[in-house]
Amino acid sequence: MKTKRLTELAMLTAVALIIFVIELQIPNPFPIPGVKLGLANIITVYAVYHYRPGEVMLIVFVRVFLGALFGGVMSALIYSLAGSVFCLAGMLLLRKVIEEKYIWLSSVFGAVLHNIGQITAAVLVTQTAGVLAYLPFLLVSGCLAGAFTGICAQLILRRLSGKRIV
């Protein structure tokens, strides 16, 4: 990998991590574990459409690991990793059928897949199906958060390309 490309990936990872750490400071208004905006995923959505799959995986896995380390919640690492794997796999497949101008839609699907991955990990860890009760709430919040982060990514892409934002 060339130095310029590695530097770009490092910068994107750093920006995503900074956004993640800032978001940790925002109190969660919902009493449901796992519900959050996921603003760092703005970087992930962008990267899915502009970098190779291996590079995007590198960005996401480094951010997830360092985010757990910086956030002081290493026990949440398994949930974040499971969600990230589901989300990333789905979004990498979706980029072949969803054009970049509809990147927000890819973000919604990615958020929903992330929640499904988290619930899957929770069922495996707790060995109980009781956590499935959270799934409807997580799916709704995932759709809303995914739409928000996707629209943010869409606006940033338009701005970077020099197109007017209507």
Helices and strands as residue ranges (DSSP letters): H 3-24, H 41-50, H 53-71, G 74-76, H 77-94, G 100-102, H 103-126, G 129-134, H 135-161
